[in-house]
Amino acid sequence: MKRKLFTGFLLLFFYSAAFAGEKILPYPMHQHKLGNGLNVVTVPFDSPGLAAFYIVVRVGARNEVEDGVTGFAHFFEHMMFRGTDKYPKEKYSAILKSTGAAANANTTQDRTLYHMTGNAARLDIMFELEADRFRNLHYSEHGFKTEAGAVKGEYTKNYASPYQQIYEKMLNTAFDKHTYKHTTMGFFKDIVDMPNQYDYSRLFFKRFYKPEYCTIVVVGDVTPEKVNKLAQKYFGDWEQGNYVASVPVEPPQNGTRYVHLQNGAIPAYLSMSYKGPAFDDTKIDMPALDVLSSIVFSRTSDLFKKLVFQERKLRFLGGGAGDSHDPNLFTIQASFVDKNDMQYVKDEIVKAVEKVKTAGVDGDVLAKTKSNLKYSYAMSIDNPDRIANSICHYIMLTGDPESLHRLYALYDRVTIDEVKMVANKYFIPEALTIATISEDVEGGVK
């Protein structure tokens, strides 16, 4: 009962903080940078005996700039669990289990994230295990080839999905030079050749698994003094690197592009991907686009109600842009009841956006949407894992967890004029890539 009462008071605090314009995360973030450039972020949180330990490496598919060797950021998500001389794979797992912790990792275009959650009293061993593999990862050429084969198997399994196939084709079509052109897993030809790239894998690890690329985030039943002391003990003499990948700048797109997948085994599908902005916690563009996507493409929107509920043209409609380090895509997706409605639905989507460009949006709907976006986030950060994961998201983008607060403060400043501004700025046919799936030989959408 006491826990339920506390949770209720906590939710009320979230609501009042959002209304008062206070920081969206109502817990102090303590930052401490070691001499080698490693940043350490501690967030004390009321989770007795529990702590989340995250390390975000600001390296993802974006940093894979050399021909023939894409997919290595994702590869190391796998390889980092193969063990070291001191803690081989089986010993690492056994010790981790003894702490009550569970560990995992995942990779995106802009970062690789390693995380575990366990007994806060065993934080020392969490630091020791992670420092050892980040600094002393060891694997034989045979072990490398084995893991490269596993990555190929994962790719093959994922690529069996038509949606993954069209996603890859869409990225490859939408981008000319930027490394967002390939997925996190990399180009298939590079995955096939990966077993021959043992020496390059060692170089990749040497370049990127360095303190200046990493941030440790610890959330839970901890103090910044203890966390900083452990960070210094286990990571303090980790040698800094000096490599910086030269990521190519994407040139402006000058016309609508098309890509199609012939497949009649699934419902017909349409995506419309417009070139959007990079994340910037000083500009209104991303918050305004988030508001626009919620008003125009969410389940409560007029367009969704019309196409899904009233006319029954679609099984699904959605749209939005993810945060990314460099300019990326705002994508609208639709799944059809009848493939012959593709052109009609595409025209209705364009019509809905054009209406925003000229007439804007309803003021009351705008106010409710901004509140919902802030509250939805505030209500989601209710345990150490979710808090740590969210903080790492903003570290990925800027290197600074305080970006979280700067970004959410911008939502209060979104006006009707700014929603109109982003609609006119980004939703232009010159910056559009249309991807379709149907049983037809061609997409049939113009």
SULPE-V376115 format. One record per residue. N is the residue number from 1. RES is the residue in one letter. PSI is psi as a letter, one per 20 degrees, with the letter a starting at -180 (NA if undefined). OMEGA is omega as a letter, one per 40 degrees, with the letter a starting at -180 (999 if undefined). Layout:
BEGIN
n=<N;N>
res=<RES;RES>
psi=<PSI;PSI>
omega=<OMEGA;OMEGA>
END
This chain:
BEGIN
n=<1;2;3;4;5;6;7;8;9;10;11;12;13;14;15;16;17;18;19;20;21;22;23;24;25;26;27;28;29;30;31;32;33;34;35;36;37;38;39;40;41;42;43;44;45;46;47;48;49;50;51;52;53;54;55;56;57;58;59;60;61;62;63;64;65;66;67;68;69;70;71;72;73;74;75;76;77;78;79;80;81;82;83;84;85;86;87;88;89;90;91;92;93;94;95;96;97;98;99;100;101;102;103;104;105;106;107;108;109;110;111;112;113;114;115;116;117;118;119;120;121;122;123;124;125;126;127;128;129;130;131;132;133;134;135;136;137;138;139;140;141;142;143;144;145;146;147;148;149;150;151;152;153;154;155;156;157;158;159;160;161;162;163;164;165;166;167;168;169;170;171;172;173;174;175;176;177;178;179;180;181;182;183;184;185;186;187;188;189;190;191;192;193;194;195;196;197;198;199;200;201;202;203;204;205;206;207;208;209;210;211;212;213;214;215;216;217;218;219;220;221;222;223;224;225;226;227;228;229;230;231;232;233;234;235;236;237;238;239;240;241;242;243;244;245;246;247;248;249;250;251;252;253;254;255;256;257;258;259;260;261;262;263;264;265;266;267;268;269;270;271;272;273;274;275;276;277;278;279;280;281;282;283;284;285;286;287;288;289;290;291;292;293;294;295;296;297;298;299;300;301;302;303;304;305;306;307;308;309;310;311;312;313;314;315;316;317;318;319;320;321;322;323;324;325;326;327;328;329;330;331;332;333;334;335;336;337;338;339;340;341;342;343;344;345;346;347;348;349;350;351;352;353;354;355;356;357;358;359;360;361;362;363;364;365;366;367;368;369;370;371;372;373;374;375;376;377;378;379;380;381;382;383;384;385;386;387;388;389;390;391;392;393;394;395;396;397;398;399;400;401;402;403;404;405;406;407;408;409;410;411;412;413;414;415;416;417;418;419;420;421;422;423;424;425;426;427;428;429;430;431;432;433;434;435;436;437;438;439;440;441;442;443;444;445;446>
res=<M;K;R;K;L;F;T;G;F;L;L;L;F;F;Y;S;A;A;F;A;G;E;K;I;L;P;Y;P;M;H;Q;H;K;L;G;N;G;L;N;V;V;T;V;P;F;D;S;P;G;L;A;A;F;Y;I;V;V;R;V;G;A;R;N;E;V;E;D;G;V;T;G;F;A;H;F;F;E;H;M;M;F;R;G;T;D;K;Y;P;K;E;K;Y;S;A;I;L;K;S;T;G;A;A;A;N;A;N;T;T;Q;D;R;T;L;Y;H;M;T;G;N;A;A;R;L;D;I;M;F;E;L;E;A;D;R;F;R;N;L;H;Y;S;E;H;G;F;K;T;E;A;G;A;V;K;G;E;Y;T;K;N;Y;A;S;P;Y;Q;Q;I;Y;E;K;M;L;N;T;A;F;D;K;H;T;Y;K;H;T;T;M;G;F;F;K;D;I;V;D;M;P;N;Q;Y;D;Y;S;R;L;F;F;K;R;F;Y;K;P;E;Y;C;T;I;V;V;V;G;D;V;T;P;E;K;V;N;K;L;A;Q;K;Y;F;G;D;W;E;Q;G;N;Y;V;A;S;V;P;V;E;P;P;Q;N;G;T;R;Y;V;H;L;Q;N;G;A;I;P;A;Y;L;S;M;S;Y;K;G;P;A;F;D;D;T;K;I;D;M;P;A;L;D;V;L;S;S;I;V;F;S;R;T;S;D;L;F;K;K;L;V;F;Q;E;R;K;L;R;F;L;G;G;G;A;G;D;S;H;D;P;N;L;F;T;I;Q;A;S;F;V;D;K;N;D;M;Q;Y;V;K;D;E;I;V;K;A;V;E;K;V;K;T;A;G;V;D;G;D;V;L;A;K;T;K;S;N;L;K;Y;S;Y;A;M;S;I;D;N;P;D;R;I;A;N;S;I;C;H;Y;I;M;L;T;G;D;P;E;S;L;H;R;L;Y;A;L;Y;D;R;V;T;I;D;E;V;K;M;V;A;N;K;Y;F;I;P;E;A;L;T;I;A;T;I;S;E;D;V;E;G;G;V;K>
psi=<g;h;g;g;g;g;g;g;h;g;h;h;g;g;g;h;g;g;h;i;j;r;p;h;o;k;p;p;o;o;p;p;p;r;h;j;i;p;q;p;p;p;o;p;q;n;m;p;j;p;p;p;o;q;o;p;o;l;p;b;h;h;i;n;i;p;p;i;l;q;j;h;g;h;g;h;h;g;h;i;j;i;r;r;g;g;n;r;g;g;g;g;h;g;g;g;h;h;i;j;q;p;q;a;q;q;q;a;h;i;r;p;p;p;q;q;p;b;o;h;i;k;h;g;h;g;g;g;g;g;h;g;h;h;h;k;p;p;q;r;h;g;h;g;h;g;h;h;h;h;g;g;h;g;g;g;g;h;i;h;p;h;h;h;g;h;g;g;h;g;g;h;g;h;p;g;h;q;i;i;h;q;r;h;h;r;q;h;h;h;h;h;i;h;i;j;k;g;h;h;g;h;g;g;g;h;g;h;m;q;h;i;i;q;p;p;p;p;p;b;m;r;q;h;g;g;g;h;g;h;g;g;g;h;i;h;k;p;p;q;a;j;p;p;p;n;p;q;p;p;q;q;q;k;q;p;q;q;q;q;p;o;o;j;i;r;q;q;q;p;q;o;o;q;p;a;r;r;p;o;j;i;q;i;g;g;h;h;h;g;g;g;h;g;h;h;i;r;i;i;q;h;g;g;g;g;h;g;g;g;i;k;h;q;h;q;p;r;q;r;p;q;q;q;h;r;p;b;q;o;p;p;q;p;p;q;g;p;h;i;j;g;g;g;g;g;h;h;g;g;g;h;h;h;g;h;h;g;i;b;r;p;g;g;h;g;g;h;g;g;g;g;g;g;h;g;g;h;i;h;m;j;r;g;g;h;g;g;g;g;g;h;g;h;g;h;h;i;i;o;h;i;h;g;h;h;g;h;h;h;h;h;i;p;r;g;h;h;g;g;g;h;g;h;g;h;m;q;h;h;k;p;p;p;p;q;p;r;i;q;h;r;h;j;p;NA>
omega=<i;a;i;i;i;i;i;i;a;a;i;i;i;a;a;i;a;i;a;i;i;i;a;i;a;i;a;i;a;i;i;a;i;a;a;i;i;i;a;a;i;i;i;a;a;i;a;i;a;i;i;a;a;i;i;i;a;i;i;a;i;a;a;a;a;a;i;a;i;i;a;i;i;a;a;i;i;a;a;i;a;i;i;i;a;a;i;a;a;a;i;a;a;a;i;i;a;i;a;a;i;a;i;a;i;a;i;i;a;a;i;a;i;a;i;i;a;a;a;i;i;a;i;a;i;i;a;i;a;i;a;a;i;a;a;i;a;i;i;i;i;i;i;a;i;a;i;i;i;i;i;i;i;i;a;i;a;a;i;i;i;i;i;i;a;i;i;a;a;i;a;i;a;a;i;a;a;a;i;i;i;a;i;a;i;i;a;a;i;i;i;a;a;i;i;a;a;a;i;i;i;i;i;i;a;a;a;a;a;a;a;i;a;i;i;i;i;a;i;a;a;i;i;i;i;a;a;i;i;i;i;a;a;a;a;a;i;a;i;i;a;a;i;i;i;a;a;i;i;i;i;i;a;i;i;i;a;i;a;i;i;i;a;a;a;i;i;a;i;i;i;a;i;i;a;a;i;i;i;a;i;a;a;a;a;i;i;i;i;i;i;a;i;a;a;a;a;a;i;a;i;a;i;a;a;a;a;a;a;a;i;i;a;i;a;i;i;i;i;i;i;i;i;a;a;i;a;a;i;a;i;a;i;i;a;i;a;a;a;i;a;a;i;a;i;i;i;i;i;a;a;i;i;i;i;a;a;a;a;a;i;a;i;i;i;a;i;a;i;i;a;i;i;a;i;i;a;a;a;a;a;i;a;a;a;i;a;a;i;i;i;i;a;i;i;a;a;a;a;a;i;i;i;a;a;i;a;i;a;a;i;a;a;i;i;a;a;i;i;a;a;i;i;a;a;a;a;a;a;a;a;i;a;i;a;i;i;i;a;i;a;a;i;i;i;999>
END
